[in-house]
Amino acid sequence: MFWQILVGVLVIFSKFGESSKKFPIRAFVDSSDTDNDSAHAIIEMLRLAEMLHNGRTDVDFDVLLGTRDLPPMEKAMMMWNLNRIICDEMKLGFMIMLAGTTFKNFGVYEDISNHMQMPLIDWESPKIERNDKNKKSAEIPMIFSINPPTEQLVIDYIQYKGWRNFVYIHDDNDADRRLRSMFSYLHQKSPNYQLFVENYAAPNDEEMFREFLNQFHRRLSTQQNLKTNESSEEIDEIISVNVVVDLEGSYRNRAFLRALEESVLVKREYHYVFSNFQIDENDLSGFHFSLINVTIFQVFDKTNKKFLQNRAEFKDLYRGGLPLAENIPPMAAFAHDAILVAAKALELVIEDNRKIFDNAFNRHQLLNRNQKGLYCRPHEDINENRQFETFEFGKTIAKAISKVVIDENDGTLTGKIQFDAKNGARKNFSASVIEIRPGTSSLNSVWERFRWSEGFGFLLGGDNHVHVEKKKDSQQIRKGILPSKPWKLRFNVVTVLVKPFVMLKRRNPKDPELKGNDRFEGYCIDLLNLLANNITGFHYDVFISEGNKYGARQADGSWDGMLGYLLNETADVAVAPLTITQERERAVDFSKPFMTTGISIMIKKPEKQEFNIFSFMEPLGMTIWIFTLSSYFGVSLTIFLVSWFSPYEKRIEFKRGEFTVTNEFTLYNSLWFTLAAFMQQGTDILPRAVSGRIASSCWWFFTLIIVSSYTANLAAFLTLERMTPPIESVDDLANQDKILYGVVEGGSTAAFFEDSIVPLYKKMWNFMASTHQRHADSTSGNTTISKTFVSSYADGIEKVRTSKGKYAFLLEETTNNYESGRRPCDTMKVGQNLNTLGYGIATKIGNPLRVSLNLAILYLQEKGELKKLENKWWYDRGQCDNGMSDGGNSSSLNLSKVAGIFYILMGGMVLSMLTALIEFLVRKNKENWEKEKTRQKNIKEKKNRVIVENLNRKRRTKSEEPQRNSSFSTLF
């Protein structure tokens, strides 16, 4: 029951809400002739004006705004396509048409508006003589311009300056009409004033503006030189050149002004007047006018900022959180006021006849002369056989528009709005003329603002002639400061703690506690001090970003970190190693880079190569040593064999009384000959046979190459302590999977790899992301040891140091070089930088301080101050030798590198002495054995002689006995 009652109440209220009248109007927004931000702002401001009127309680009707975003159209087909789009919208029915016309499409709007008698409120084109020659003077115009014409203002300014000639740079679209209008007004005001003009058509492509200006300046300089040479009188002063720039749209004017700043031939004698440049003063902060005389006409005096600032619900509609009142493009402000003009006109019509529109609508369908909608081409209505009919309320509404008078009290953003009943041009408006000329210092420009009123000219005197920035004394002239800020204002500077850019000062326990800016030290702190010395009034307070975050875009479009502080106006300046990226540039303004860096690779420094006693063998690999030793024995055996078989190696010698055939190249002698040749020493034997000499020659050539190569490698190897890293380039890192690598998650380095279209970097990103996810899933989020992504630089550097060479960290070169020079000196940078990045000082978009910061940074770069700061914090305070030689001692040999040679020498000497001792003992033993053998032989021979003598004696004795017996017997 409760829900039924609630639904009934809602239905009653909805019907009550529908009881108010709703009058449709249609706005056509062409984004092809403007930048996307301006087109978006125009639509937002149209919606804002709609809500503003519909929120009023003193009127009994609402405006029902419909917007049509026009697609890009080719010039050849524009008339047909635009005509079709507008006529299709008319079939649905609306009462007033709003558009921002240009020279290219104005004819289409004009034809439809006049033939259909559909009132058109134009928020962009200030044209006032639109083919009105054939019209009767009493006829009411159908086209009304919110944008005021500047022709009268240009002529009044020229007369105020006393110029007799000027150069007119235009788009070649409507130049003839504008010049006719200017000279017609000049003839009415001052018939006898002579004015000469020279025409130049600007190129259609904004990219060609700079080249056009350079050629333009050269041409004028040449003409002046010719005039000077032809003149008989000496000219002491350089003839000034007055240039009136009249381009379609603020975008082209802004591009022209930017090219003018970059033009190499801009001189002080040139004076540029931008007659069609609708831009807020705050937007001029991005330009530097120290070398350019510039005058800009602000054709609406001021925006109704107080009104918008009081409506908090509309404050953040434009440019992501920036205050709306300070960043409205002029065309968007004109579009906003066009809605108010349309609503006021309808209000005037109803006041004259409250029932005029009672039969004009049926179920939200516009009825024109009792027929549905408006048809530019009646034959397209398939439901009715209609005749061509104009809009029945067109003249009534147009007449009411011509009577509209509204101002800031009604919510307008461009001041008082009133129209000329004859031609629909805006009248009784005021304007500001901003004149900017160079000061006596390159860091200072003098700004003056004049007030001008249509019909009265320049209002000089009193508060109407205002010096926005006056010339300062000689002590202040060299420095620039924001003209809209108090002189004693202290800026809030946000930063992050990153070594060595910003660090907390160390203090002893007994020292007093540091406060304010004294708490910090580092490169950025010294940079702030230098900026304060070169920019007048730059006083600042430093604070640290919460969470030590740089700034990243969140899911809801907001920013955190330092960029978030800038956008919500908690901080004025961000000074830190903040990389200038495209995404950040869209949110904040950056100064010129104060330091250039790039993404580099950090790895753990490999251990120094330890030399052993056999280090002298390392110049050649073990395989080479084995093959060399095998070659030695093979060549020795070959020489022995060829000498054995060759008859030319045979020698006949007379030895010990006889002739013998000998061969000197025995196996022992062949080994000795080959070894002597390898050691590059001579021997007392040489081959005589051709075969032996061929083998020897080949061995000598082999020895020459091996010994030379060994000598060269040995010299480099023993005199340098080399550390061989496992990777030496980004290609080495990407083409392996043993060493993991990663970046800071969510940082600019991660964005570089993720958005890169280079196949190598894309491959690395895929590897990092997949490896990180795989390890995160396997460890269930309990550890980050194996994950590739880290949360901060400190975590990444610590991971490199504790991973034992299995992890490489990708970070910016500045931090890499600094950490490589700090204890424990265990990290190093390898390879070249992957890209080139710049660190810049960030400010809120439109902050005039950016100009002074740019000039100060350029000045410090030219004077070498920034290089001194870099040397101070990176190299002068380094704690590691970074591989540098200490007085040349590292290039000399020490005992540890060549100890093995001495050991071999001493071993050889000891082995030689032992061999000599063995030879002596062997020889002594042999001699003793020979002596014993001789003694035994002598003894044996002596025994043999004794035995022989005894035998001989016995024989003689036996031979003598018979003779004795016979004689005895004879005797007896």
Beta strands, then each sheet from edge to edge (+ up, - down):
strand 1: 21-30
strand 2: 61-70
strand 3: 96-99
strand 4: 120-122
strand 5: 143-145
strand 6: 165-170
strand 7: 196-201
strand 8: 241-246
strand 9: 270-274
strand 10: 293-298
strand 11: 361-362
strand 12: 365-368
strand 13: 371-372
strand 14: 405-406
strand 15: 417-418
strand 16: 430-438
strand 17: 445-453
strand 18: 457-458
strand 19: 465-469
strand 20: 490-495
strand 21: 503-504
strand 22: 520-521
strand 23: 539-544
strand 24: 573-574
strand 25: 588-590
strand 26: 595-597
strand 27: 599-604
strand 28: 650-655
strand 29: 658-663
strand 30: 740-742
strand 31: 807-812
strand 32: 827-830
strand 33: 837-839
strand 34: 842-844
sheet 1: 2+ 1+ 3+ 4+ 5+
sheet 2: 7+ 6+ 8+ 9+ 10+ 16- 17+ 18-
sheet 3: 7+ 6+ 8+ 9+ 10+ 16- 17+ 19-
sheet 4: 11+ 12- 13+
sheet 5: 14+ 15-
sheet 6: 23+ 20+ 24+ 34- 25+
sheet 7: 21+ 22-
sheet 8: 26+ 33-
sheet 9: 30+ 31+ 27- 32+
sheet 10: 28+ 29-
end
